[in-house]
Amino acid sequence: MNIGDKVPELLGKDENGREVRLSDYKGKKLILYFYPKDLTSGCTAEACSFRDNLERLDEKGMAVVGVSVDSDSQHRKFKEKHGLNFPLIADTNHQLVEQFGVWQEKSMYGRKYMGTVRTTFIIGEDGTVEQMIGPKQIKTKIHADQILETV
């Protein structure tokens, strides 16, 4: 997915099995952020940054949806433990991560594996990608502030 590309209407199912659609956010910009794993330090810091700034983002006409390949039950634990106030898509079939190009080969301690590369897409009211923030640019603890500085 690149800047200017049209985002699919059906994004996936959230932690409660409800369909998350682009049209659910009509009239708003959508921050669709992809992260590697629930309940890990960096992903928790990023989610809490959005949680703590959701009202400010909403005032700027923005909504937040997180996406990882974790299960819906894992997402529910993550939301409950950290009081997250936005939907988390359980992309267990990897459809969305592959469609957005964030399911890539990674390496840790010399071991190669496939995983989600932390990436955020800002989707405009017209349903197209307006901005992409890559893993090298994202500072997890202040990611919401980074986005607020650009709007």
C-alpha positions in Angstrom: 0.0 0.0 0.0 1.4 3.4 -1.0 0.4 7.0 -0.7 -2.7 7.6 -2.9 -3.8 4.0 -2.9 -7.5 3.2 -2.0 -7.9 1.3 1.2 -10.4 -1.7 1.2 -13.8 -1.1 2.8 -13.6 -4.2 5.0 -10.6 -4.0 7.3 -11.2 -7.1 9.4 -12.7 -8.1 12.7 -12.0 -6.6 16.0 -11.4 -8.2 19.4 -15.1 -8.9 19.8 -15.6 -10.4 16.3 -17.3 -7.3 14.9 -16.4 -6.2 11.4 -14.4 -3.0 11.2 -15.2 -1.1 8.0 -13.6 2.1 6.6 -17.1 3.6 6.4 -17.4 3.3 10.2 -15.0 6.3 10.2 -16.8 8.4 7.6 -15.9 12.1 8.1 -12.7 11.3 9.9 -9.2 10.5 9.1 -8.2 7.0 10.2 -4.9 6.2 11.9 -4.4 2.5 11.0 -1.4 1.3 12.9 0.2 -2.1 12.5 2.2 -3.5 15.4 4.1 -6.8 16.0 2.6 -8.2 19.2 0.2 -7.6 22.1 1.6 -7.2 25.6 5.2 -6.4 24.6 7.0 -3.3 25.8 7.2 -1.3 22.6 3.7 -2.3 21.4 2.2 -1.4 24.8 4.0 2.0 24.8 2.6 2.7 21.4 -1.0 1.6 22.3 -0.9 3.6 25.5 0.3 6.7 23.5 -2.9 6.4 21.4 -5.1 5.7 24.4 -3.8 8.7 26.3 -4.2 11.0 23.3 -7.4 9.7 21.8 -9.4 12.8 22.8 -6.9 15.1 21.2 -6.8 13.0 18.1 -10.6 13.0 18.0 -10.6 16.8 18.3 -8.5 16.9 15.1 -11.0 14.6 13.3 -9.0 11.4 13.7 -9.8 7.9 14.8 -7.5 5.0 15.7 -7.5 1.3 14.9 -4.7 -1.0 15.7 -3.8 -4.2 13.8 -1.7 -7.2 14.7 -1.8 -10.9 13.8 -2.7 -11.8 17.4 -6.0 -13.5 18.2 -9.2 -11.8 19.3 -8.8 -13.3 22.8 -5.2 -11.9 23.1 -6.5 -8.5 21.9 -9.2 -8.6 24.6 -6.5 -9.3 27.3 -4.3 -6.5 25.9 -7.2 -4.0 25.9 -8.4 -4.9 29.4 -4.9 -4.8 30.9 -4.1 -1.4 29.5 -7.6 0.2 29.3 -7.3 0.7 25.5 -10.2 2.7 24.1 -10.1 1.9 20.4 -10.6 -1.3 18.3 -7.8 -3.8 17.6 -8.2 -5.9 14.5 -7.2 -9.6 14.9 -5.6 -10.2 11.5 -4.9 -13.9 12.2 -5.1 -14.8 8.5 -2.5 -12.1 7.6 -4.8 -10.7 4.9 -4.4 -7.0 6.0 -0.7 -7.1 6.9 0.0 -8.6 3.5 -2.2 -6.2 1.7 -0.5 -3.2 3.3 2.9 -4.7 2.8 3.9 -4.9 6.4 4.3 -8.7 6.7 8.0 -9.0 6.0 11.1 -11.0 6.8 12.7 -9.9 10.1 15.8 -11.0 11.9 16.6 -11.4 15.6 19.8 -12.8 16.9 20.7 -14.1 13.5 17.4 -16.0 13.1 15.1 -15.0 10.2 11.4 -15.1 10.5 8.2 -13.5 9.1 6.5 -10.8 11.2 4.7 -7.5 11.2 6.9 -4.4 10.6 5.6 -1.5 12.8 4.0 0.9 10.4 1.3 3.5 10.6 -1.0 4.6 7.7 -3.0 7.8 7.9 -6.1 7.3 5.7 -8.0 10.4 4.5 -11.7 10.9 4.5 -11.7 9.8 0.8 -10.4 6.4 1.8 -7.0 6.8 0.3 -3.6 6.6 2.1 -2.4 10.1 2.8 0.7 9.4 4.8 2.8 6.4 5.8 5.1 6.4 8.9 7.7 3.7 8.8 9.3 1.8 11.6 12.5 3.9 11.7 10.4 7.1 12.2 8.0 5.8 14.9 8.8 6.6 18.5 6.4 4.2 20.4 6.1 6.2 23.6 5.1 9.5 21.8 3.7 8.1 18.5 0.3 9.9 18.9 2.2 13.2 19.5 4.2 12.6 16.4 1.0 12.3 14.4 -0.6 15.3 16.1 2.4 17.5 15.1 1.7 16.8 11.4 -2.0 17.8 11.4 
